[in-house]
């Protein structure tokens, strides 16, 4: 639920989407749901990132798993127009892999992220989404490798610390060693 302001049009929509992102980062998921829903109503219904952020907020709100799956499905359907001129774009494809993993379609998510990860280069956002996708899909070793690559490429360690998808990974002693090796 990060980075949603880019590309959105309309001040009310942007304000509500930004508020949703702040609330999500603070762990106030039901409030983030409300802000994202209002942003969709204010004209954001065609932005796949907003649908994905809403799905993330639903996912971390008790009793909203079905709504989360539906919102992820909507997020997966919308970027096809953006993918048409760039069918091999690792950034867009890594978003799709992450949404698939968050929806519970781990097999398809892993197949896609395994193709993308080697081409990510130093794209820290793509590398971070790979780490999330691997972790959600039960591939801890690959998640740690992708996370290390993302951090080395400049991804924010503060964002890693707040990401709810990586909660269990952060408790792993290998993560602690990784952080120590990068800071020393």
Steps between C-alpha positions, in 0.01 A plus 500: 500500500777739410568738214146563388507872426684469168269519203177572684297797388259704707582669827236330716600162366870570559441631851293197596747258341788672680309485826438129443871443448589686822236309696618168356861576592384567857321164512154662508361264238123557543555875471719444194217294345263792547741751346576276200130429442428874499790555260348246261165679525674830427618376159777249564313193382729453199831503688625147569737624773210644696310171473811313617543734796135453592550124473804522728300693759212251475745211537623631835148584624322213678214336306583673170684218321236457229500874429880489484497222239245693291702823518820314403313353203399851393861616542616211282250582226577872468871521405457306176470830313833611645660163426402498132783729385742350759414129537838420658511792746638348825341772715146438378544124490639497855184680614291232333704225667455666839123539451475134399689394813286722721188350342626154587603391149854413604581269211434765235666767715819296534509411131477868411742636762757230418503634142522865609748489787809428286412800277432745784855636500522776761132594489451512876119506481485191278751324725295586808178373341690180416595466869137548603376254238751235604420545870123483450551191284704319765840541335694654791850440359409670171323776692815573699708506181262739328478717810878521523513605133230764560678644803835506317326683213385767747158387617395661829569282804232701684239383249620141541456537877137613460389258230246255649574242228852460640409472869600133530808549283624777731487253791734262314859514633625506140321832452672639810838388362418654163413837656814489716720421199356789300532756778854413598 
